[in-house]
Amino acid sequence: MTVPNSDRVLRWSAVIFLLAVAIHGADHARRGTEVVSTQIQVAGTIQAVLGLVTVILVLMRRRWAPYATIAIGFASAFLFAAAHLLPSWGVFSDSFLTPAAGAGVTWFSWVTALLEIAADLVFGWAGVQTLRRRIPVTEPG
């Protein structure tokens, strides 16, 4: 039995997503937990757990996996972009444009954040493409 290309892409995107989350997490560990709010720490932990569950769903080839990748991929991309790429705006902000004094934002922070956002988008898009290939399209009339 051959594996459809969309399923293979979904699995590879899951691995890339997981690596990007880990690398971004390493930057947060390097910067220290004291430089971000408790809300950011909790939100990041929730995202990491949901992301790991989603990756497991994908690797186990569960039928709901594409739906989970769409939700976690696009939501993560939006939320990470809002947290890191906008000027400081509140407790869920960890702005790289206007970092707090001592935040430790470096070129590595930028690379890891952009890598994670890109991986999130690819993960979500892979879910969309997998569903498009699984759900037959009927012509009207």
N, C-alpha and C positions, 0 to 999 in steps of 0.2 A: 504494500500500500504506500503510495506516495503522499507526502505531506504537501498540502496546498502552499503556494508561495506566500500568501498572506499570513498563514499561520507561522511560517518560518520567520517572516519579517516581524511578526508580533513577538515571538520569543527573543529574537535578537534585540529588539527595542526594549524589552524588559530587562535584559542583561545590561544594556547601555544605561538605561534609567537607573538601575540599582547602583552601578558604578558612579554615575554622576551624583547621586544622593550621598554616597559614601565620601566622595572627594569634597563635596560642598560641606558635609559634616566635619571633615578633617580641618577645613578652614575655620569653621566655628570653634572647634576644639583648640586650634592654634591661637585664635583671637581671645579665647576665654569666655566662660559663661557670664561673667559679670558685665560684659560690654553690651549685652542685649537684655531686653525686658523679660520678665517671667512669662508674659503672654507670648512672646516670640519663641521662647524655649518650649512652652507647652504646644504651641501650634506646630513647630518643627518636629517635635516628637510624634504628634498625631499624624502628621504627613508621612514621616518615616515608617511608622507602623502600618498605616493604610497602604503605602507604597509597597512594603514588603509583602503584605497580604495579597496585593494585586499581582505582584511578580510570581508568587506561589501559585495563584489561580492560573496565570498564563502558562507556567511551566508544567502544571498538572493538566493543562488543556481542558479546563472547565468551560462550560458553555457560556457562563456569565463573564468570563475574563475580558472579552472586548469591551463590554459595557463598563467594567471597572477601570480599564485602561483609559477610556475616554474621560470618565469622571475624574480620576486621579491625575491623569496627564494634563488635561486642560486647566483644571482647578489649580494644580500646583504651579503651572506656568504663570497663570494670572496672579496668584498670590505672591509668588517669589518676585515677579516683576514689580508688583505694587510695593512690596517690602524693601527691595534693594535698589530699584531704578528710579524711584520718585524721591523728591526732597522729603525730609523728615515730616511726618504728618500725624504721628500718634504712637500708641503703645505697640502697635503691630508693625511699626516701621523700623527698619535697620538700614537706613539710607546709606548708599555708597556715594551719592552725589553730595550730601551734606552730613558726613559722618560725625558722630559725637566725638569730643576730645577723648583720645585714648582708645578709640574703637578698633584700632589695628587693621584698618582696611588697606590692603595693598593690591598690587597687580594680580596676585594669586587669588585674592577675594573676588576680584572682577571676573577673572577667568572661570573660577568655580561656579559663580552665580550664573554667568552667561551659559556655561556648559550645562548646568542643571536646567535652566529654562529651555534651552534647545532640546535637551533629552526629554523633558516633559512634553514638549510639543510633538516630538517624533513619536513618543509613546501613545499620546492621545490620537494622533493621526493614524498610527498603525491599527489601533482599535477600530477606527472608522473604516479603514480599508478592509479589515477582516470582516466586519459586519456587511459591508457592501458586497463582498464576494459570497457571503453565506446566505443572504436574504435575496431570493429571486425577485427581479423587478418585472412587474407585469405592465404591459402596454395598455393604455386606456382604450375602451371601446371594443 
